Amino acid sequence: MVIPSAFAQAGGVGGDAGLLGFLPIILMFVLLYFLMIRPQMKRSKEQKQMIDALQKGDEVIAAGGVVGRITRMGEAYITLEISANTEISVQKAAVQTLLPKGTIKSIQ
């Protein structure tokens, strides 16, 4: 008979213990935000600014490592000259890096 009364008395523990139980989870989400989400948002913003600033004649690296010079620009697509008389169309979002002028001549 002593054991059931001991369990009954233990049930009256304070209510803020549940809130402290969520503290590690909250801290993990804050850490996740600052280590993963925020840097990715910054990279996405920089990528969008770079794509918006593209102009005809810029030398770029597109997805897959394709190096070319922009010859035409549309709303969503650009045309790259990848060698003499060879052009391909790619989405603007496929552009990964803007190269300095003269890079294509130096790598050929």
DAZI-V861150 format. One record per run of one state. SS is the DSSP state (@ for helix, = for strand, . for the rest). FROM is the first residue (numbers start at 1). TO is the last residue. If there is no record, write none. Layout:
BEGIN
SS,FROM,TO
SS,FROM,TO
END
This chain:
BEGIN
.,1,1
@,2,10
.,11,16
@,17,52
.,53,58
=,59,62
@,63,65
.,66,66
=,67,73
.,74,76
=,77,83
.,84,85
=,86,91
@,92,94
=,95,99
.,100,102
@,103,107
.,108,108
END
